[in-house]
Amino acid sequence: MKEKYLEALMDMACRFGETSEATRLKVGSLLYKNDNIIALGTNGTRAGWHTNKCEDESGQTTQAVRHSEIACLDKLRKSTETSIGATLFVSHCPCLACSVELVEAGIEQVFYRHEYRSSDGIEYLKKHGIPTLKI
């Protein structure tokens, strides 16, 4: 894939993340396969949840919040497309829990822009043969 397309897709994931209702950290992701965006996700609560707030009164993330990577996979599950062989673009590198799900989903590679507080997720992806690159 050409560098300019990598940058454009990463910019799209980051821009989409800005639509998140989170106040602390807005994260966006997109899945790309066969020259098409097949799913988008942001961190936040599930549709139909009683609130869109991601943090409680003390500023801590609530248990109801799902990360953007999981939201992206959840949206894809409602389509006829499969995640096997897809590429993930995500504004912030995945946490360990999300990385486990990405491996199970058959994601082929992961591009991210910002570091996360832990590199466990990236290490897990690499350990399982999934190339990762900060762009």
Secondary structure per residue as TSV (DSSP state, phi and psi in degrees):
chain	resnum	aa	ss	phi	psi
A	1	M	-	360.0	137.9
A	2	K	-	-66.7	145.8
A	3	E	H	-55.0	-40.8
A	4	K	H	-63.7	-31.5
A	5	Y	H	-74.7	-37.4
A	6	L	H	-57.6	-47.9
A	7	E	H	-63.7	-42.5
A	8	A	H	-63.9	-43.8
A	9	L	H	-66.4	-38.4
A	10	M	H	-65.2	-42.6
A	11	D	H	-58.6	-40.4
A	12	M	H	-64.0	-43.9
A	13	A	H	-61.6	-44.3
A	14	C	H	-65.4	-43.4
A	15	R	H	-64.1	-41.7
A	16	F	H	-63.3	-35.1
A	17	G	H	-59.5	-29.2
A	18	E	T	-65.0	-14.4
A	19	T	T	-83.5	-6.1
A	20	S	-	-62.2	148.3
A	21	E	-	-81.7	-4.6
A	22	A	-	-63.6	145.9
A	23	T	S	-99.7	-30.2
A	24	R	S	-81.3	-52.8
A	25	L	-	-143.7	119.0
A	26	K	-	-98.8	121.1
A	27	V	-	-123.3	135.0
A	28	G	E	-126.2	151.7
A	29	S	E	-146.0	157.6
A	30	L	E	-144.9	147.4
A	31	L	E	-104.8	134.6
A	32	Y	E	-127.6	132.0
A	33	K	E	-155.7	137.3
A	34	N	T	52.1	45.2
A	35	D	T	64.8	24.5
A	36	N	E	-137.6	145.7
A	37	I	E	-78.9	122.5
A	38	I	E	-106.4	-13.3
A	39	A	E	-166.7	150.7
A	40	L	E	-126.7	151.1
A	41	G	E	-153.0	152.2
A	42	T	E	-130.7	159.2
A	43	N	S	-72.7	140.7
A	44	G	B	162.8	-175.7
A	45	T	-	-82.8	160.9
A	46	R	-	-71.0	154.3
A	47	A	T	-57.3	136.9
A	48	G	T	89.1	-7.7
A	49	W	-	-65.9	152.2
A	50	H	S	-67.3	-12.5
A	51	T	-	-148.8	155.0
A	52	N	-	-96.5	-0.4
A	53	K	-	-68.8	134.1
A	54	C	-	-94.7	-23.2
A	55	E	B	-115.4	150.3
A	56	D	-	-84.3	-173.5
A	57	E	T	-61.6	-26.3
A	58	S	T	-89.8	0.8
A	59	G	S	89.8	2.9
A	60	Q	-	-85.3	144.6
A	61	T	B	-65.3	133.5
A	62	T	-	-78.9	160.0
A	63	Q	T	-67.2	-19.4
A	64	A	T	-78.7	-10.0
A	65	V	-	-80.4	134.6
A	66	R	B	-111.0	147.6
A	67	H	-	-72.2	159.6
A	68	S	H	-61.2	-35.2
A	69	E	H	-63.0	-40.2
A	70	I	H	-70.8	-40.3
A	71	A	H	-60.0	-40.3
A	72	C	H	-63.7	-47.6
A	73	L	H	-63.8	-39.3
A	74	D	H	-61.5	-42.4
A	75	K	H	-65.0	-39.5
A	76	L	H	-64.2	-35.6
A	77	R	H	-62.1	-20.2
A	78	K	T	-88.3	2.1
A	79	S	S	-111.8	-176.9
A	80	T	S	-92.8	-3.8
A	81	E	-	-83.5	158.4
A	82	T	-	-115.6	152.3
A	83	S	-	-82.8	-11.3
A	84	I	T	-62.2	121.9
A	85	G	T	85.9	2.3
A	86	A	-	-80.5	160.1
A	87	T	E	-108.4	135.6
A	88	L	E	-102.7	130.6
A	89	F	E	-111.2	124.6
A	90	V	E	-139.9	138.7
A	91	S	E	-64.2	-34.5
A	92	H	E	-126.0	139.3
A	93	C	-	-59.0	144.9
A	94	P	-	-65.5	147.1
A	95	C	-	-76.6	174.4
A	96	L	H	-62.3	-45.6
A	97	A	H	-60.0	-43.1
A	98	C	H	-67.6	-38.1
A	99	S	H	-62.2	-38.1
A	100	V	H	-59.5	-44.5
A	101	E	H	-66.1	-37.1
A	102	L	H	-64.9	-41.2
A	103	V	H	-62.2	-46.7
A	104	E	H	-62.2	-31.4
A	105	A	H	-80.0	-7.7
A	106	G	T	80.9	23.9
A	107	I	-	-63.0	135.4
A	108	E	-	-87.1	-36.7
A	109	Q	E	-157.2	158.8
A	110	V	E	-132.4	128.2
A	111	F	E	-114.0	138.8
A	112	Y	E	-141.5	160.9
A	113	R	E	-105.2	-41.9
A	114	H	E	-116.2	147.4
A	115	E	-	-70.3	159.4
A	116	Y	-	-108.7	169.6
A	117	R	S	-65.5	-15.8
A	118	S	-	-135.1	145.3
A	119	S	-	-98.9	10.0
A	120	D	H	-56.1	-39.4
A	121	G	H	-64.4	-45.1
A	122	I	H	-64.7	-42.4
A	123	E	H	-61.7	-39.5
A	124	Y	H	-64.1	-44.8
A	125	L	H	-60.1	-47.0
A	126	K	H	-63.0	-40.7
A	127	K	H	-59.8	-29.8
A	128	H	T	-98.9	18.3
A	129	G	T	78.3	17.6
A	130	I	-	-99.3	114.7
A	131	P	-	-63.6	138.0
A	132	T	E	-128.4	146.7
A	133	L	E	-150.2	131.9
A	134	K	E	-85.7	123.1
A	135	I	-	-128.4	360.0
